[in-house]
Amino acid sequence: MTPDNLSSLTWGGGDLSESATSTKALNACPHSNCRIVASFANTCGMVALPDGGKRIEDVFIGLDDDPEVAIDKAYRSCEQKFGKGRCHYLGREKSAKHTAFCVGYDYGIYSTK
């Protein structure tokens, strides 16, 4: 993630080590000040942000084996801090089977461009 643009998302995954996936995600980010937001394996994750969020501290990650629960966790965490109806999901694809990023026996990392 870069503080310059929280709405752009880079996904790393498919590696057998956290360090390899971290390197892949950071190399894919076009900014020099990118940071890893979350790392996880064998579960699903989703990112939520408050509308107009501009700080790295405004990023909420929900993790769960059930992709829909991961989505709910991220969104509820954001709403608890910023209020109902004031948050959105980051990186949500309308055509995806699930709207969360799920990984198996490898590591996945969220970061933003």
C-alpha positions as CSV (number, residue, x, y, z in Angstrom):
1,M,0.0,0.0,0.0
2,T,1.1,3.5,-0.6
3,P,-0.3,6.5,1.3
4,D,-0.5,8.3,-2.0
5,N,-3.4,6.3,-3.3
6,L,-5.4,3.9,-1.1
7,S,-8.0,3.1,-3.7
8,S,-5.6,1.1,-5.9
9,L,-5.0,-2.5,-5.0
10,T,-2.1,-5.0,-5.7
11,W,-2.6,-8.7,-5.0
12,G,0.3,-11.0,-4.5
13,G,-0.2,-14.8,-4.1
14,G,0.6,-18.3,-5.3
15,D,3.9,-18.6,-3.4
16,L,4.8,-21.0,-0.7
17,S,6.5,-18.4,1.5
18,E,5.3,-15.1,2.9
19,S,8.6,-13.4,2.0
20,A,8.3,-14.5,-1.7
21,T,4.7,-13.1,-1.9
22,S,5.7,-9.9,-0.1
23,T,8.5,-9.4,-2.6
24,K,6.1,-10.0,-5.5
25,A,3.5,-7.6,-4.2
26,L,6.0,-4.8,-3.5
27,N,7.7,-5.3,-6.9
28,A,4.2,-5.0,-8.6
29,C,3.5,-1.7,-6.8
30,P,4.6,1.3,-9.0
31,H,5.4,3.6,-6.0
32,S,8.6,3.6,-4.0
33,N,6.8,4.0,-0.6
34,C,4.6,0.9,-0.8
35,R,3.9,-1.1,2.3
36,I,2.3,-4.5,3.0
37,V,-1.2,-4.1,4.5
38,A,-2.0,-7.7,5.4
39,S,-0.6,-11.2,4.9
40,F,-2.6,-14.4,5.3
41,A,-2.8,-18.0,4.2
42,N,-5.5,-20.6,4.1
43,T,-8.3,-18.1,4.4
44,C,-10.2,-15.3,2.6
45,G,-9.6,-11.6,3.0
46,M,-11.4,-8.4,2.0
47,V,-10.4,-4.7,2.3
48,A,-12.8,-1.9,3.4
49,L,-12.2,1.8,3.6
50,P,-14.2,4.8,4.8
51,D,-15.5,7.0,2.0
52,G,-12.8,9.6,1.3
53,G,-10.2,7.6,3.4
54,K,-6.7,8.9,2.9
55,R,-4.6,7.3,5.6
56,I,-3.1,3.8,5.9
57,E,-4.7,3.6,9.3
58,D,-8.1,3.8,7.6
59,V,-7.7,0.4,5.9
60,F,-9.7,-2.4,7.5
61,I,-9.0,-6.1,6.6
62,G,-11.5,-8.9,7.3
63,L,-10.3,-12.5,7.3
64,D,-12.4,-15.6,7.5
65,D,-12.6,-19.1,5.9
66,D,-16.0,-18.0,4.5
67,P,-15.6,-15.2,1.9
68,E,-18.9,-13.5,2.7
69,V,-17.9,-13.4,6.5
70,A,-14.5,-11.9,5.6
71,I,-16.4,-9.2,3.6
72,D,-18.8,-8.5,6.5
73,K,-15.9,-8.4,9.0
74,A,-14.0,-5.7,7.0
75,Y,-17.1,-3.6,6.4
76,R,-18.4,-3.8,10.0
77,S,-15.0,-2.8,11.4
78,C,-14.9,0.2,9.1
79,E,-18.5,1.2,10.0
80,Q,-17.8,0.8,13.8
81,K,-15.2,3.6,13.4
82,F,-16.7,5.8,10.7
83,G,-20.5,5.2,10.9
84,K,-23.1,3.3,8.9
85,G,-23.1,3.8,5.2
86,R,-19.8,5.6,5.2
87,C,-17.5,2.7,4.0
88,H,-16.9,0.9,0.8
89,Y,-15.0,-2.3,-0.4
90,L,-11.7,-2.1,-2.1
91,G,-10.9,-4.2,-5.1
92,R,-14.4,-5.7,-5.4
93,E,-15.0,-7.4,-8.8
94,K,-18.6,-7.7,-9.9
95,S,-17.9,-10.8,-12.0
96,A,-16.0,-12.7,-9.3
97,K,-17.7,-15.8,-7.7
98,H,-16.8,-14.3,-4.3
99,T,-15.9,-10.7,-3.7
100,A,-13.1,-11.6,-1.3
101,F,-9.6,-12.8,-2.1
102,C,-9.1,-16.4,-1.0
103,V,-5.9,-18.4,-0.8
104,G,-5.2,-22.0,0.0
105,Y,-2.0,-23.5,1.1
106,D,0.0,-20.6,-0.1
107,Y,0.3,-17.0,1.0
108,G,-1.6,-14.0,-0.3
109,I,-0.9,-10.3,0.4
110,Y,-3.0,-7.2,0.1
111,S,-1.2,-4.0,-0.9
112,T,-2.3,-1.0,-2.9
113,K,-0.6,0.8,-5.8
